[in-house]
Amino acid sequence: MRLTASVSLCLVLICAPATAELPKPTGESIVSPDAKLELLFTRTAPIQGGLTEGPTASPDSSIYFSDIPFGSDKGLIMRFDPKTKQTAIFTNDSHKSNGLKFDAKGNLFACEGSDEGGRAVVRWDVKTKTRTVVADKYMGKRFNAPNDLSIDTKGRIYFSDPRYLGTEPKELEHKAVYRIGTDGAVVEVTHEVAKPNGIALSPDEKTLYLADHDNGTDRIDPSPNAPKPKPGVMKVYAFPLGPDGLVNGPRKTLVDFGDQSGCDGMTVDAKGHIYLSARGLKRPGILVIDPTGKEVAFIPTGEPNQAADGAKGIPSNVAFGIGPEKKMLYITADFSLYRIPLKADGYISWAK
């Protein structure tokens, strides 16, 4: 999740669903130009601000996602059932969960953020709804605000730890990417990033993809007269990984969004394409690139060239379904969950 005072929708998010007629998707090898977004869910809970985030497929093919509010309002984890098209609350206290992922054993892992959240990576037993903290510190210091995660085939958890909002004291020097080993040990993967956000591994696990989304502040003030932050780096990087799963070479910039709002969450397909939730108001949607950074498709989620005030259809994250749904791309945007059929198969490390 990225929240920025320069885009009012991310502060108050009073947006309606992106139901207006949108430009056609591009990139026919990935998506039909006639494919349409299908609205599946829009928030009805009496919570304030924030956005939906972190969609992920579970072993039973349902889609779990976060509904994140501001401040003392409790966040939710929701569950969408593709068979019934019904959405229900999995938990009404998510501890401000953001990114979500399942592992091969069917455990749900969540990155819990700041702003009165858990500031930890946790594991949920979906049958008993028991929550267990997996890690909340690095070298004895509390994480900033775990944001998004990816799990490799060995069960190791890579996660980003930026800071976008909240009044909690910061203990760590860097905003970094960490990895939790199967033994529970936490290692720093890289802090060569201003503000790490969306994260994904290539299917061969030789590359770590990372969104650098620096909105220029560590504390969002939603009041109308609050000073505007000064946005910084908005890029997507590729870090090479060695056999030990750690960075073993220089990073490469795949996308530079310049002065536009950049990428939030991301995912990959079976052929290694990277799907980026591009939040720029000039062209909001899912930007699909190959491993060199070349654009191969684009799926609009909101009208182009919007004004910040009242903008709609600004995506936060993406995930593929599994099984019969492996060609279905799920997208969180504003307060809603959408999906769109693709020609590409999604990649999930444990869904063989």
C-alpha positions in Angstrom: 0.0 0.0 0.0 1.1 3.5 -0.8 -0.7 6.6 0.5 0.2 10.1 -0.6 -1.2 13.5 0.3 -0.6 14.6 -3.3 -3.4 12.4 -4.4 -6.6 13.0 -2.4 -8.2 9.7 -3.3 -5.6 8.0 -1.2 -6.3 10.2 1.8 -10.1 10.1 2.0 -11.0 7.6 -0.8 -14.5 8.6 -1.3 -14.3 7.1 -4.8 -17.0 5.2 -6.5 -16.2 2.0 -8.4 -14.5 2.5 -11.8 -17.5 1.6 -13.8 -17.1 4.2 -16.5 -16.3 3.1 -20.0 -12.5 2.6 -20.1 -10.0 2.4 -22.9 -9.5 -1.1 -24.3 -6.7 -3.2 -23.0 -3.6 -3.5 -25.2 -1.3 -6.4 -25.8 -3.3 -9.2 -27.4 -0.8 -11.9 -26.4 -1.8 -11.2 -22.8 -5.3 -9.9 -22.9 -8.2 -9.6 -25.4 -8.9 -6.0 -26.3 -12.6 -6.8 -25.6 -11.9 -8.1 -22.0 -13.7 -6.1 -19.3 -13.2 -5.5 -15.7 -15.8 -7.2 -13.5 -16.6 -5.5 -10.2 -16.8 -8.2 -7.4 -16.8 -6.2 -4.2 -17.0 -2.7 -2.8 -16.6 -1.8 0.8 -19.7 -1.5 2.9 -18.1 -1.7 6.4 -18.3 1.5 8.5 -14.6 2.2 8.4 -12.9 5.3 7.3 -10.2 6.0 4.6 -7.6 3.7 3.3 -8.1 1.2 0.4 -8.4 -2.4 -0.5 -5.1 -4.3 -1.0 -3.2 -7.5 -1.1 -5.3 -10.0 -3.1 -4.1 -13.6 -3.0 -5.4 -17.0 -4.1 -5.9 -19.7 -1.5 -5.7 -23.5 -2.1 -9.5 -23.7 -2.3 -9.4 -21.0 -5.1 -11.0 -18.3 -3.1 -9.4 -14.8 -3.0 -8.4 -13.2 0.2 -7.7 -9.5 0.3 -7.2 -6.7 2.8 -9.5 -3.7 3.5 -7.3 -1.1 5.2 -8.7 1.9 7.0 -6.9 4.8 8.8 -6.1 5.2 12.5 -8.1 3.4 15.2 -10.6 1.8 12.8 -9.8 -1.9 12.6 -8.8 -3.4 9.3 -10.4 -6.4 7.7 -9.3 -9.4 5.8 -12.0 -10.4 3.3 -12.6 -13.7 1.4 -14.2 -13.7 -2.1 -15.6 -17.1 -3.3 -15.4 -17.4 -7.2 -17.9 -20.2 -7.1 -20.7 -18.2 -5.4 -19.3 -14.7 -6.1 -20.0 -13.9 -2.5 -17.6 -11.9 -0.3 -17.4 -12.4 3.5 -15.3 -11.2 6.4 -12.5 -13.6 7.3 -11.5 -11.4 10.3 -12.7 -8.0 11.5 -9.4 -7.2 13.1 -6.6 -7.6 10.6 -4.1 -5.6 12.6 -3.9 -3.4 9.5 -2.9 -6.2 7.2 -1.7 -5.2 3.7 0.0 -7.7 1.5 -1.2 -11.3 1.8 0.1 -14.7 0.5 -0.6 -18.4 1.1 2.1 -21.0 1.4 2.2 -24.6 0.2 0.7 -25.8 3.5 -2.4 -23.5 3.2 -1.3 -20.9 5.8 -2.1 -17.3 5.2 0.7 -14.9 5.7 0.1 -11.2 6.2 2.2 -8.0 6.3 0.8 -5.8 9.1 1.5 -2.1 8.8 1.7 0.8 11.1 -0.9 3.4 12.0 -2.0 1.3 15.0 -1.3 -2.0 13.2 0.7 -5.0 14.1 4.0 -3.9 12.4 4.8 -7.6 11.8 4.7 -10.5 9.4 2.1 -13.0 10.8 0.6 -16.4 10.0 -3.1 -17.2 10.0 -4.5 -20.7 10.4 -7.5 -20.2 8.1 -9.5 -23.0 9.8 -9.2 -21.8 13.4 -8.5 -18.1 12.6 -5.6 -18.3 14.9 -3.0 -15.5 14.3 0.7 -16.1 15.1 3.5 -13.5 14.9 6.3 -14.9 12.7 8.6 -11.9 12.9 8.3 -8.3 14.2 11.9 -7.3 14.7 15.2 -7.1 12.9 18.3 -7.2 15.2 16.0 -6.4 18.1 14.4 -3.4 16.5 10.7 -3.2 15.5 9.9 -3.2 11.8 8.7 0.1 10.2 5.5 -1.2 8.6 5.7 -4.5 6.6 3.9 -3.9 3.3 4.1 -6.7 0.7 5.5 -10.1 0.5 6.5 -13.0 -1.8 7.1 -16.6 -0.7 9.6 -18.8 -2.6 9.4 -22.6 -3.3 11.5 -23.2 -0.1 9.0 -21.4 2.0 11.2 -18.4 2.7 9.3 -15.1 3.0 10.6 -11.9 1.3 8.9 -8.7 2.4 9.2 -5.0 2.0 9.3 -2.7 5.1 8.7 1.0 4.1 6.8 3.6 6.2 3.9 5.6 4.8 1.8 6.6 7.8 1.3 6.3 11.6 2.8 8.0 14.6 4.7 5.0 16.0 8.4 5.7 16.7 10.8 4.4 14.0 13.5 2.1 15.3 15.3 0.9 12.2 17.7 3.1 10.2 16.7 1.8 6.8 13.5 1.1 4.9 14.5 -2.3 3.5 13.6 -5.7 2.1 14.0 -8.6 4.5 13.7 -12.4 4.2 12.4 -14.7 6.9 14.0 -18.2 6.7 12.2 -21.4 7.4 14.0 -21.4 10.8 12.5 -18.0 11.6 15.8 -16.0 11.1 15.5 -12.6 9.6 18.1 -11.3 7.2 18.3 -8.0 5.3 18.1 -8.6 1.5 18.7 -5.0 0.4 18.2 -1.4 1.6 19.3 0.0 -1.8 15.9 1.6 -2.2 14.2 4.8 -0.9 10.8 3.2 0.0 10.2 -0.4 -0.9 6.7 -1.4 -1.7 5.4 -4.1 -4.1 7.6 -7.2 -4.3 7.7 -10.4 -6.5 10.0 -13.2 -7.4 10.6 -14.4 -11.0 9.3 -18.0 -11.6 12.9 -19.3 -11.6 13.6 -17.3 -8.4 16.7 -15.8 -9.8 15.4 -12.2 -9.7 13.7 -10.1 -7.1 11.4 -7.4 -8.5 10.7 -4.4 -6.3 8.7 -1.2 -6.5 10.4 1.9 -5.1 7.5 4.1 -4.3 8.7 7.2 -2.4 5.9 9.5 -1.6 8.2 11.8 0.4 6.8 11.4 3.9 6.6 8.9 6.7 3.5 10.4 8.3 0.3 11.1 6.3 -1.7 14.0 7.6 -5.3 13.8 6.2 -6.3 17.3 7.2 -7.2 19.7 4.4 -4.4 22.2 5.3 -1.6 19.6 5.8 1.6 20.4 3.9 2.1 18.3 0.8 4.9 15.8 0.7 7.6 16.0 -1.9 7.6 12.7 -3.9 10.9 11.0 -4.6 11.8 7.9 -6.6 9.1 6.1 -8.5 10.8 3.1 -10.1 10.7 -0.7 -10.5 13.9 -2.6 -10.0 15.2 -6.0 -10.7 17.8 -7.5 -8.2 19.7 -10.6 -9.2 19.6 -13.4 -6.6 22.3 -16.0 -6.1 21.8 -19.7 -5.2 21.4 -18.6 -1.5 18.5 -16.4 -2.4 20.3 -13.2 -1.6 21.2 -10.3 -3.9 24.5 -11.1 -5.7 24.8 -8.2 -8.2 23.8 -4.7 -9.1 20.1 -3.7 -9.4 18.6 -2.8 -12.8 15.9 -0.2 -13.3 13.1 -1.7 -15.4 10.6 1.2 -15.2 11.1 4.8 -14.3 7.7 6.5 -13.8 9.4 9.9 -13.5 7.2 12.5 -11.8 4.1 10.2 -12.0 2.9 8.2 -9.1 4.5 4.8 -9.6 3.9 1.1 -8.9 2.3 -0.3 -5.8 1.7 -4.1 -5.8 2.8 -6.6 -8.5 2.7 -10.2 -9.6 4.1 -12.4 -12.3 2.8 -14.9 -14.8 4.1 -18.3 -15.8 6.2 -16.9 -18.6 7.9 -14.4 -16.3 5.9 -11.2 -17.3 5.6 -8.7 -14.4 2.2 -7.1 -13.7 2.5 -3.7 -12.1 -0.3 -1.7 -10.5 0.5 1.7 -12.0 -1.1 4.5 -10.0 -0.4 7.5 -12.2 -3.4 9.6 -12.8 -2.5 10.1 -16.4 -2.7 6.3 -17.1 -4.0 4.3 -14.1 -4.0 0.5 -14.7 -2.0 -2.7 -14.8 1.2 -2.2 -16.7 2.6 -5.6 -17.9 6.3 -5.7 -18.8 8.8 -8.4 -19.7 11.9 -9.0 -17.7 13.8 -6.4 -19.7 11.2 -3.7 -18.8 9.6 -3.6 -22.2 5.8 -3.0 -22.1 3.9 -5.9 -23.5 0.3 -5.1 -22.3 -1.7 -2.5 -20.4 -5.1 -3.0 -18.7 -6.8 0.3 -17.8 -8.5 0.4 -14.4 -9.5 4.1 -14.4 -10.0 6.8 -17.0 -6.8 8.5 -18.2 -5.8 12.1 -17.3 -7.8 12.3 -14.1 -7.6 15.1 -11.6 -6.4 14.1 -8.1 -9.6 15.3 -6.5 -12.1 12.4 -6.8 -9.9 10.1 -8.9 -11.3 6.6 -9.5 -10.0 3.2 -10.5 -6.5 3.7 -9.1 -5.1 0.1 -8.6 -3.2 -1.0 -5.5 -2.3 -4.6 -6.1 -2.8 -7.7 -8.4 -2.9 -11.4 -8.1 -3.8 -14.4 -10.3 -6.3 -17.1 -9.4 -5.4 -20.8 -9.4 -6.8 -23.9 -10.9 -9.7 -23.0 -13.2 -9.0 -19.4 -12.4 -5.3 -19.4 -13.4 -6.0 -17.0 -16.3 -8.1 -14.7 -14.1 -6.3 -11.5 -12.8 -7.7 -10.1 -9.6 -7.2 -6.3 -9.0 -7.8 -4.2 -5.9 -8.5 -0.6 -6.6 -10.0 2.2 -4.4 -12.4 0.4 -2.1 -13.1 -2.5 -4.5 -12.1 -5.9 -5.9 -12.2 -6.5 -9.6 -11.2 -9.3 -12.0 -10.5 -9.6 -15.7 -9.9 -12.7 -17.9 -6.5 -13.0 -19.5 -4.8 -15.3 -22.1 -1.8 -15.7 -19.8 -1.5 -18.3 -17.0 -0.6 -16.9 -13.6 2.3 -18.2 -11.5 2.1 -19.1 -7.9 5.1 -20.9 -6.4 3.1 -23.6 -4.6 0.4 -24.1 -7.2 2.0 -26.8 -9.3 
